[in-house]
Amino acid sequence: MNANNGIISQLSPYSVIGTAEAKKVGLSLRPTQLLLFGNPEAGTPLMVAEPTIALDLPLKILAWETADGKVWLSYNDPDYLKQRFSLSDELVKNIAVIAPLVNQALR
């Protein structure tokens, strides 16, 4: 696991599924896919407390492949978002579910 600028990246044993629109404009891009996870019951209280957190909602997990063929899953560290938006411990629980989701996906 690697944390950088509030981003946690975990190595995945799986491939990235999907195609890149970059090819249509003559560019190349290694496989990359953005997965979105939203829940109004969890997200709304966060946005009531701090409206600008909507910039980071819904929760996102990025699946991406490096030049050597390794696949990583990356997401915003909930503790980073807690600090960035001055969230209470109670509210950060609403976004802390992302780590178990990633860990489950990597099984």
Phi and psi in radians as a Rosetta constraint file:
Dihedral C 1 N 2 CA 2 C 2 CIRCULARHARMONIC -2.336 0.35
Dihedral N 2 CA 2 C 2 N 3 CIRCULARHARMONIC 2.270 0.35
Dihedral C 2 N 3 CA 3 C 3 CIRCULARHARMONIC -1.997 0.35
Dihedral N 3 CA 3 C 3 N 4 CIRCULARHARMONIC 2.301 0.35
Dihedral C 3 N 4 CA 4 C 4 CIRCULARHARMONIC -2.617 0.35
Dihedral N 4 CA 4 C 4 N 5 CIRCULARHARMONIC 2.100 0.35
Dihedral C 4 N 5 CA 5 C 5 CIRCULARHARMONIC 0.912 0.35
Dihedral N 5 CA 5 C 5 N 6 CIRCULARHARMONIC 0.720 0.35
Dihedral C 5 N 6 CA 6 C 6 CIRCULARHARMONIC 1.382 0.35
Dihedral N 6 CA 6 C 6 N 7 CIRCULARHARMONIC 0.163 0.35
Dihedral C 6 N 7 CA 7 C 7 CIRCULARHARMONIC -1.929 0.35
Dihedral N 7 CA 7 C 7 N 8 CIRCULARHARMONIC 2.254 0.35
Dihedral C 7 N 8 CA 8 C 8 CIRCULARHARMONIC -1.783 0.35
Dihedral N 8 CA 8 C 8 N 9 CIRCULARHARMONIC 2.314 0.35
Dihedral C 8 N 9 CA 9 C 9 CIRCULARHARMONIC -2.173 0.35
Dihedral N 9 CA 9 C 9 N 10 CIRCULARHARMONIC 2.303 0.35
Dihedral C 9 N 10 CA 10 C 10 CIRCULARHARMONIC -2.168 0.35
Dihedral N 10 CA 10 C 10 N 11 CIRCULARHARMONIC 2.367 0.35
Dihedral C 10 N 11 CA 11 C 11 CIRCULARHARMONIC -1.177 0.35
Dihedral N 11 CA 11 C 11 N 12 CIRCULARHARMONIC 2.369 0.35
Dihedral C 11 N 12 CA 12 C 12 CIRCULARHARMONIC -1.962 0.35
Dihedral N 12 CA 12 C 12 N 13 CIRCULARHARMONIC 2.482 0.35
Dihedral C 12 N 13 CA 13 C 13 CIRCULARHARMONIC -1.453 0.35
Dihedral N 13 CA 13 C 13 N 14 CIRCULARHARMONIC 0.022 0.35
Dihedral C 13 N 14 CA 14 C 14 CIRCULARHARMONIC -1.888 0.35
Dihedral N 14 CA 14 C 14 N 15 CIRCULARHARMONIC 2.857 0.35
Dihedral C 14 N 15 CA 15 C 15 CIRCULARHARMONIC -1.541 0.35
Dihedral N 15 CA 15 C 15 N 16 CIRCULARHARMONIC 2.850 0.35
Dihedral C 15 N 16 CA 16 C 16 CIRCULARHARMONIC -1.579 0.35
Dihedral N 16 CA 16 C 16 N 17 CIRCULARHARMONIC 2.237 0.35
Dihedral C 16 N 17 CA 17 C 17 CIRCULARHARMONIC -1.738 0.35
Dihedral N 17 CA 17 C 17 N 18 CIRCULARHARMONIC 2.353 0.35
Dihedral C 17 N 18 CA 18 C 18 CIRCULARHARMONIC 2.413 0.35
Dihedral N 18 CA 18 C 18 N 19 CIRCULARHARMONIC 2.937 0.35
Dihedral C 18 N 19 CA 19 C 19 CIRCULARHARMONIC -2.092 0.35
Dihedral N 19 CA 19 C 19 N 20 CIRCULARHARMONIC 2.802 0.35
Dihedral C 19 N 20 CA 20 C 20 CIRCULARHARMONIC -1.827 0.35
Dihedral N 20 CA 20 C 20 N 21 CIRCULARHARMONIC 2.317 0.35
Dihedral C 20 N 21 CA 21 C 21 CIRCULARHARMONIC -1.208 0.35
Dihedral N 21 CA 21 C 21 N 22 CIRCULARHARMONIC -0.268 0.35
Dihedral C 21 N 22 CA 22 C 22 CIRCULARHARMONIC -1.002 0.35
Dihedral N 22 CA 22 C 22 N 23 CIRCULARHARMONIC -0.573 0.35
Dihedral C 22 N 23 CA 23 C 23 CIRCULARHARMONIC -1.047 0.35
Dihedral N 23 CA 23 C 23 N 24 CIRCULARHARMONIC -0.564 0.35
Dihedral C 23 N 24 CA 24 C 24 CIRCULARHARMONIC -1.147 0.35
Dihedral N 24 CA 24 C 24 N 25 CIRCULARHARMONIC -0.393 0.35
Dihedral C 24 N 25 CA 25 C 25 CIRCULARHARMONIC -1.927 0.35
Dihedral N 25 CA 25 C 25 N 26 CIRCULARHARMONIC 0.332 0.35
Dihedral C 25 N 26 CA 26 C 26 CIRCULARHARMONIC 1.371 0.35
Dihedral N 26 CA 26 C 26 N 27 CIRCULARHARMONIC 0.320 0.35
Dihedral C 26 N 27 CA 27 C 27 CIRCULARHARMONIC -1.982 0.35
Dihedral N 27 CA 27 C 27 N 28 CIRCULARHARMONIC 2.841 0.35
Dihedral C 27 N 28 CA 28 C 28 CIRCULARHARMONIC -2.057 0.35
Dihedral N 28 CA 28 C 28 N 29 CIRCULARHARMONIC 2.602 0.35
Dihedral C 28 N 29 CA 29 C 29 CIRCULARHARMONIC -2.577 0.35
Dihedral N 29 CA 29 C 29 N 30 CIRCULARHARMONIC 2.240 0.35
Dihedral C 29 N 30 CA 30 C 30 CIRCULARHARMONIC -1.083 0.35
Dihedral N 30 CA 30 C 30 N 31 CIRCULARHARMONIC 2.765 0.35
Dihedral C 30 N 31 CA 31 C 31 CIRCULARHARMONIC -0.915 0.35
Dihedral N 31 CA 31 C 31 N 32 CIRCULARHARMONIC 2.298 0.35
Dihedral C 31 N 32 CA 32 C 32 CIRCULARHARMONIC -2.593 0.35
Dihedral N 32 CA 32 C 32 N 33 CIRCULARHARMONIC 2.362 0.35
Dihedral C 32 N 33 CA 33 C 33 CIRCULARHARMONIC -2.519 0.35
Dihedral N 33 CA 33 C 33 N 34 CIRCULARHARMONIC 2.360 0.35
Dihedral C 33 N 34 CA 34 C 34 CIRCULARHARMONIC -1.833 0.35
Dihedral N 34 CA 34 C 34 N 35 CIRCULARHARMONIC 2.176 0.35
Dihedral C 34 N 35 CA 35 C 35 CIRCULARHARMONIC -1.868 0.35
Dihedral N 35 CA 35 C 35 N 36 CIRCULARHARMONIC 2.310 0.35
Dihedral C 35 N 36 CA 36 C 36 CIRCULARHARMONIC -1.950 0.35
Dihedral N 36 CA 36 C 36 N 37 CIRCULARHARMONIC 2.410 0.35
Dihedral C 36 N 37 CA 37 C 37 CIRCULARHARMONIC -2.274 0.35
Dihedral N 37 CA 37 C 37 N 38 CIRCULARHARMONIC 2.004 0.35
Dihedral C 37 N 38 CA 38 C 38 CIRCULARHARMONIC -2.207 0.35
Dihedral N 38 CA 38 C 38 N 39 CIRCULARHARMONIC 2.582 0.35
Dihedral C 38 N 39 CA 39 C 39 CIRCULARHARMONIC -2.627 0.35
Dihedral N 39 CA 39 C 39 N 40 CIRCULARHARMONIC 1.909 0.35
Dihedral C 39 N 40 CA 40 C 40 CIRCULARHARMONIC -1.009 0.35
Dihedral N 40 CA 40 C 40 N 41 CIRCULARHARMONIC -0.588 0.35
Dihedral C 40 N 41 CA 41 C 41 CIRCULARHARMONIC -1.136 0.35
Dihedral N 41 CA 41 C 41 N 42 CIRCULARHARMONIC -0.551 0.35
Dihedral C 41 N 42 CA 42 C 42 CIRCULARHARMONIC -1.547 0.35
Dihedral N 42 CA 42 C 42 N 43 CIRCULARHARMONIC -0.732 0.35
Dihedral C 42 N 43 CA 43 C 43 CIRCULARHARMONIC -1.334 0.35
Dihedral N 43 CA 43 C 43 N 44 CIRCULARHARMONIC -0.633 0.35
Dihedral C 43 N 44 CA 44 C 44 CIRCULARHARMONIC -1.056 0.35
Dihedral N 44 CA 44 C 44 N 45 CIRCULARHARMONIC -0.823 0.35
Dihedral C 44 N 45 CA 45 C 45 CIRCULARHARMONIC -1.057 0.35
Dihedral N 45 CA 45 C 45 N 46 CIRCULARHARMONIC -0.568 0.35
Dihedral C 45 N 46 CA 46 C 46 CIRCULARHARMONIC -1.136 0.35
Dihedral N 46 CA 46 C 46 N 47 CIRCULARHARMONIC -0.781 0.35
Dihedral C 46 N 47 CA 47 C 47 CIRCULARHARMONIC -1.248 0.35
Dihedral N 47 CA 47 C 47 N 48 CIRCULARHARMONIC -0.492 0.35
Dihedral C 47 N 48 CA 48 C 48 CIRCULARHARMONIC -1.165 0.35
Dihedral N 48 CA 48 C 48 N 49 CIRCULARHARMONIC -0.758 0.35
Dihedral C 48 N 49 CA 49 C 49 CIRCULARHARMONIC -1.223 0.35
Dihedral N 49 CA 49 C 49 N 50 CIRCULARHARMONIC -0.679 0.35
Dihedral C 49 N 50 CA 50 C 50 CIRCULARHARMONIC -2.592 0.35
Dihedral N 50 CA 50 C 50 N 51 CIRCULARHARMONIC 1.627 0.35
Dihedral C 50 N 51 CA 51 C 51 CIRCULARHARMONIC -0.927 0.35
Dihedral N 51 CA 51 C 51 N 52 CIRCULARHARMONIC -0.580 0.35
Dihedral C 51 N 52 CA 52 C 52 CIRCULARHARMONIC -1.252 0.35
Dihedral N 52 CA 52 C 52 N 53 CIRCULARHARMONIC -0.173 0.35
Dihedral C 52 N 53 CA 53 C 53 CIRCULARHARMONIC -1.151 0.35
Dihedral N 53 CA 53 C 53 N 54 CIRCULARHARMONIC -0.282 0.35
Dihedral C 53 N 54 CA 54 C 54 CIRCULARHARMONIC -1.032 0.35
Dihedral N 54 CA 54 C 54 N 55 CIRCULARHARMONIC -0.357 0.35
Dihedral C 54 N 55 CA 55 C 55 CIRCULARHARMONIC -1.125 0.35
Dihedral N 55 CA 55 C 55 N 56 CIRCULARHARMONIC -0.442 0.35
Dihedral C 55 N 56 CA 56 C 56 CIRCULARHARMONIC -1.905 0.35
Dihedral N 56 CA 56 C 56 N 57 CIRCULARHARMONIC 0.116 0.35
Dihedral C 56 N 57 CA 57 C 57 CIRCULARHARMONIC -2.019 0.35
Dihedral N 57 CA 57 C 57 N 58 CIRCULARHARMONIC 2.602 0.35
Dihedral C 57 N 58 CA 58 C 58 CIRCULARHARMONIC -1.154 0.35
Dihedral N 58 CA 58 C 58 N 59 CIRCULARHARMONIC 2.912 0.35
Dihedral C 58 N 59 CA 59 C 59 CIRCULARHARMONIC -1.048 0.35
Dihedral N 59 CA 59 C 59 N 60 CIRCULARHARMONIC 2.548 0.35
Dihedral C 59 N 60 CA 60 C 60 CIRCULARHARMONIC -2.283 0.35
Dihedral N 60 CA 60 C 60 N 61 CIRCULARHARMONIC 2.496 0.35
Dihedral C 60 N 61 CA 61 C 61 CIRCULARHARMONIC -2.191 0.35
Dihedral N 61 CA 61 C 61 N 62 CIRCULARHARMONIC 2.225 0.35
Dihedral C 61 N 62 CA 62 C 62 CIRCULARHARMONIC -1.789 0.35
Dihedral N 62 CA 62 C 62 N 63 CIRCULARHARMONIC 2.130 0.35
Dihedral C 62 N 63 CA 63 C 63 CIRCULARHARMONIC -1.737 0.35
Dihedral N 63 CA 63 C 63 N 64 CIRCULARHARMONIC 2.162 0.35
Dihedral C 63 N 64 CA 64 C 64 CIRCULARHARMONIC -2.547 0.35
Dihedral N 64 CA 64 C 64 N 65 CIRCULARHARMONIC 2.663 0.35
Dihedral C 64 N 65 CA 65 C 65 CIRCULARHARMONIC -1.958 0.35
Dihedral N 65 CA 65 C 65 N 66 CIRCULARHARMONIC 2.354 0.35
Dihedral C 65 N 66 CA 66 C 66 CIRCULARHARMONIC -1.492 0.35
Dihedral N 66 CA 66 C 66 N 67 CIRCULARHARMONIC 2.970 0.35
Dihedral C 66 N 67 CA 67 C 67 CIRCULARHARMONIC -1.047 0.35
Dihedral N 67 CA 67 C 67 N 68 CIRCULARHARMONIC -0.503 0.35
Dihedral C 67 N 68 CA 68 C 68 CIRCULARHARMONIC -1.537 0.35
Dihedral N 68 CA 68 C 68 N 69 CIRCULARHARMONIC 0.152 0.35
Dihedral C 68 N 69 CA 69 C 69 CIRCULARHARMONIC 1.546 0.35
Dihedral N 69 CA 69 C 69 N 70 CIRCULARHARMONIC 0.044 0.35
Dihedral C 69 N 70 CA 70 C 70 CIRCULARHARMONIC -1.371 0.35
Dihedral N 70 CA 70 C 70 N 71 CIRCULARHARMONIC 2.494 0.35
Dihedral C 70 N 71 CA 71 C 71 CIRCULARHARMONIC -1.910 0.35
Dihedral N 71 CA 71 C 71 N 72 CIRCULARHARMONIC 2.331 0.35
Dihedral C 71 N 72 CA 72 C 72 CIRCULARHARMONIC -2.123 0.35
Dihedral N 72 CA 72 C 72 N 73 CIRCULARHARMONIC 2.581 0.35
Dihedral C 72 N 73 CA 73 C 73 CIRCULARHARMONIC -1.944 0.35
Dihedral N 73 CA 73 C 73 N 74 CIRCULARHARMONIC 2.185 0.35
Dihedral C 73 N 74 CA 74 C 74 CIRCULARHARMONIC -2.169 0.35
Dihedral N 74 CA 74 C 74 N 75 CIRCULARHARMONIC 2.534 0.35
Dihedral C 74 N 75 CA 75 C 75 CIRCULARHARMONIC -2.730 0.35
Dihedral N 75 CA 75 C 75 N 76 CIRCULARHARMONIC 2.822 0.35
Dihedral C 75 N 76 CA 76 C 76 CIRCULARHARMONIC -1.211 0.35
Dihedral N 76 CA 76 C 76 N 77 CIRCULARHARMONIC 2.281 0.35
Dihedral C 76 N 77 CA 77 C 77 CIRCULARHARMONIC -1.156 0.35
Dihedral N 77 CA 77 C 77 N 78 CIRCULARHARMONIC 2.155 0.35
Dihedral C 77 N 78 CA 78 C 78 CIRCULARHARMONIC -0.975 0.35
Dihedral N 78 CA 78 C 78 N 79 CIRCULARHARMONIC -0.593 0.35
Dihedral C 78 N 79 CA 79 C 79 CIRCULARHARMONIC -1.174 0.35
Dihedral N 79 CA 79 C 79 N 80 CIRCULARHARMONIC -0.588 0.35
Dihedral C 79 N 80 CA 80 C 80 CIRCULARHARMONIC -1.144 0.35
Dihedral N 80 CA 80 C 80 N 81 CIRCULARHARMONIC -0.792 0.35
Dihedral C 80 N 81 CA 81 C 81 CIRCULARHARMONIC -1.138 0.35
Dihedral N 81 CA 81 C 81 N 82 CIRCULARHARMONIC -0.632 0.35
Dihedral C 81 N 82 CA 82 C 82 CIRCULARHARMONIC -1.010 0.35
Dihedral N 82 CA 82 C 82 N 83 CIRCULARHARMONIC -0.817 0.35
Dihedral C 82 N 83 CA 83 C 83 CIRCULARHARMONIC -1.230 0.35
Dihedral N 83 CA 83 C 83 N 84 CIRCULARHARMONIC -0.776 0.35
Dihedral C 83 N 84 CA 84 C 84 CIRCULARHARMONIC -1.021 0.35
Dihedral N 84 CA 84 C 84 N 85 CIRCULARHARMONIC -0.692 0.35
Dihedral C 84 N 85 CA 85 C 85 CIRCULARHARMONIC -1.928 0.35
Dihedral N 85 CA 85 C 85 N 86 CIRCULARHARMONIC 0.189 0.35
Dihedral C 85 N 86 CA 86 C 86 CIRCULARHARMONIC 0.898 0.35
Dihedral N 86 CA 86 C 86 N 87 CIRCULARHARMONIC 0.887 0.35
Dihedral C 86 N 87 CA 87 C 87 CIRCULARHARMONIC -1.451 0.35
Dihedral N 87 CA 87 C 87 N 88 CIRCULARHARMONIC 2.605 0.35
Dihedral C 87 N 88 CA 88 C 88 CIRCULARHARMONIC -1.306 0.35
Dihedral N 88 CA 88 C 88 N 89 CIRCULARHARMONIC 2.823 0.35
Dihedral C 88 N 89 CA 89 C 89 CIRCULARHARMONIC -1.023 0.35
Dihedral N 89 CA 89 C 89 N 90 CIRCULARHARMONIC -0.661 0.35
Dihedral C 89 N 90 CA 90 C 90 CIRCULARHARMONIC -1.112 0.35
Dihedral N 90 CA 90 C 90 N 91 CIRCULARHARMONIC -0.762 0.35
Dihedral C 90 N 91 CA 91 C 91 CIRCULARHARMONIC -1.246 0.35
Dihedral N 91 CA 91 C 91 N 92 CIRCULARHARMONIC -0.592 0.35
Dihedral C 91 N 92 CA 92 C 92 CIRCULARHARMONIC -1.141 0.35
Dihedral N 92 CA 92 C 92 N 93 CIRCULARHARMONIC -0.397 0.35
Dihedral C 92 N 93 CA 93 C 93 CIRCULARHARMONIC -1.034 0.35
Dihedral N 93 CA 93 C 93 N 94 CIRCULARHARMONIC -0.510 0.35
Dihedral C 93 N 94 CA 94 C 94 CIRCULARHARMONIC -1.164 0.35
Dihedral N 94 CA 94 C 94 N 95 CIRCULARHARMONIC -0.428 0.35
Dihedral C 94 N 95 CA 95 C 95 CIRCULARHARMONIC -1.929 0.35
Dihedral N 95 CA 95 C 95 N 96 CIRCULARHARMONIC -0.193 0.35
Dihedral C 95 N 96 CA 96 C 96 CIRCULARHARMONIC -1.211 0.35
Dihedral N 96 CA 96 C 96 N 97 CIRCULARHARMONIC -0.155 0.35
Dihedral C 96 N 97 CA 97 C 97 CIRCULARHARMONIC -1.163 0.35
Dihedral N 97 CA 97 C 97 N 98 CIRCULARHARMONIC -0.251 0.35
Dihedral C 97 N 98 CA 98 C 98 CIRCULARHARMONIC -1.141 0.35
Dihedral N 98 CA 98 C 98 N 99 CIRCULARHARMONIC -0.675 0.35
Dihedral C 98 N 99 CA 99 C 99 CIRCULARHARMONIC -1.081 0.35
Dihedral N 99 CA 99 C 99 N 100 CIRCULARHARMONIC -0.829 0.35
Dihedral C 99 N 100 CA 100 C 100 CIRCULARHARMONIC -1.085 0.35
Dihedral N 100 CA 100 C 100 N 101 CIRCULARHARMONIC -0.581 0.35
Dihedral C 100 N 101 CA 101 C 101 CIRCULARHARMONIC -1.091 0.35
Dihedral N 101 CA 101 C 101 N 102 CIRCULARHARMONIC -0.787 0.35
Dihedral C 101 N 102 CA 102 C 102 CIRCULARHARMONIC -1.129 0.35
Dihedral N 102 CA 102 C 102 N 103 CIRCULARHARMONIC -0.800 0.35
Dihedral C 102 N 103 CA 103 C 103 CIRCULARHARMONIC -1.067 0.35
Dihedral N 103 CA 103 C 103 N 104 CIRCULARHARMONIC -0.663 0.35
Dihedral C 103 N 104 CA 104 C 104 CIRCULARHARMONIC -1.159 0.35
Dihedral N 104 CA 104 C 104 N 105 CIRCULARHARMONIC -0.703 0.35
Dihedral C 104 N 105 CA 105 C 105 CIRCULARHARMONIC -1.149 0.35
Dihedral N 105 CA 105 C 105 N 106 CIRCULARHARMONIC -0.471 0.35
Dihedral C 105 N 106 CA 106 C 106 CIRCULARHARMONIC -1.511 0.35
Dihedral N 106 CA 106 C 106 N 107 CIRCULARHARMONIC -0.015 0.35
